[in-house]
């Protein structure tokens, strides 16, 4: 593709210097800080014999945290974030680059310096990477913060992961139970990576929608969130709780979950976006979209 390297660097600079991109990182940092303080407040004054490790006390452990960590408390800040804002934050990172350039009238000038294929492919890659970074980086930092509040390992945590009773009670509601019970830090890293993938994949969905939705600028930004929420609500109404998407965004839950659904929430929309983008670029030709 003609001019791919140059347009990729140009769009990367645009994304990183956008005010919105910086504000998203700031918002994520504030959410992490608020949830950390919320965890500090819940843990303060507790019995030191029942203190949990930095892995099981991580702010991203929503249902598991409320079920068998500090009493019956659940971190409300991150719970709200996973339910409503993770996908939206990812979409806001850079998925509107094509719509922005079209409205500013600079798209024709940009593709004279490169092919339209190079412009859209580089933008799609950055759309994915930007959303991934906005979500995954602060969550990774949040895991590091937990070492300032909880010890790396505790007796309670060792008893918990080795207890057949806990495994029997929570095994069906936990994805990859061997990893969850025996390697809690790796479990947290898996979900941090997965949350970044979810944000990046559904940001691509917003970008692909922007190729077709021209009049309502922010419709393509919020439509993926609306579709996921509506689908989850409908699934819940029919008793298909294993299809509720936000249950797959954090370790532990009281509901049965399946690895196939876990993978499908990323792979199906990602494959659809790649196919649609490839067909549209091929149909429109080298220098026109």
Secondary structure, DSSP 8 states (H G I E B T S, - for coil): -TTHHHHHHHHHHHHHH-HHHHHHHHHHHHHHHHHHHHHHHHHTT--GGG---TTTT-TT-HHHHHHHSSTT---HHHHHIIIIIHHHHHHHHHTTHHHHHHHHT-HHHHTTSS-HHHHHHHHHHHHHHHHHHHHHHHHHHHHHHGGGTS-S--HHHHHHHH-HHHHHHHGGGSSSHHHHHH-HHHHHHHHHHHHHHHHHHHHHHHHHHHTT--SSTTHHHHHHHHHHHHHHHHHHHTT-GGG-GGGGSSS--SS---HHHHHHHHHHHHHHHHHHHHHHHHHH-SS--
